[in-house]
Amino acid sequence: MSSLFQNYARRPVHLVKGKGTIVTDQAGKEYLDFTSGIAVLSLGHAHPAIVQAIQQQSEKLWHTSNLFESPEQVQLATSLIEHTHFAHVFFCNSGAEANEAAIKLARKHTGKHTIITFENSFHGRTFGAMSATGQDKVRLGFGPLLETFRTVPFNDIEQLEASVDDSVGAIMLEIIQGEGGVNQITPEFAQVVADICASKGILLIVDEVQTGIGRTGTRFAYEQTVLKPDIITLAKGLGGGFPIGAMLGTTELYDTFGPGTHGTTFGGNPLAVAVAQTVLNHVFEEEFLEAVNEKSNYFQEKLKVALPGHTIVGTGLLLGIVCDVDVQSYIQKAEQAGLLLVGAGPNVIRLLPPLTVATEEIDQAVEILSSILTFVSQT
């Protein structure tokens, strides 16, 4: 019996080293890592700039708590909100914490308790974030959840309009539902959401935990839509592998989060801030984002040629291959062939390489995927 709780279905691979897109297990076998720690490793494994940032900051200051001024937090916040309509940032440790902060802020600011969320969404596993998540597999077994989340089908305009009443304070959504199947918001649905929020005075929360920080080819995924959220949440790629989360909000929300309304012991600690600033210094460069889009286009074209019988979904380097059956056996075969993958729902293979992935590595991944999926379709 393990000394660990068995709440993870762990794979029998012990990874001990990584560099860029390549990871190595304890037996010396190398793999292409197209999970990126589930969309976390923006700059790949052991990027020299991140290694240097950690080394330098670790020799100066690790932790002080948020009792004291932090010019470094201010600088990171400024980098995040630059060229956006946001004005203020709250730092925490994870995506679930960022979403908890967003839920609390929306309820306190509006004085209303109902938040509309969507089927197949994923917002985290803390109690509020779990209640917001539109997947029974995440919520079953924990008893009564927070009752004021109203979950409706994603991209269903009629159902959304029918769910709005005077008790609704916010709508919470993902631009691309990553864990739920790489489901992308339609332009028509986004427009209706924008219109409802504007006409009803409803806050819009966009969960950018997986889609933010260049993953979809822009700084934030909402920038590719008509949506102008009041709040967005970030984590995963923001720290490039080091735990950090953030909630961004508009000027109108500033006074709602006064001293004592919300907090965190470790959030925005000096080590995390130093790493996140290093990530932004790279990812938010125009040339870097252009390269992400170029690699995305290249990847999608390669997949469409190699897998003509499959639908390719997603944007940037958050892509999915839609299959007719459960994809776990494909993921296992890919792992055996040296390619690490993760699913998105039962029948979608999710592709999340580091944003620094090379085209040669994309070619190798497509070759492995083609050999597995083509063989299966012929048997």
Order of alpha helices (4+ residues) and beta strands (2+ residues): beta-beta-beta-alpha-alpha-alpha-beta-alpha-beta-alpha-alpha-beta-alpha-beta-beta-beta-alpha-beta-beta-beta-alpha-alpha-beta-beta-alpha-beta-beta-beta-alpha
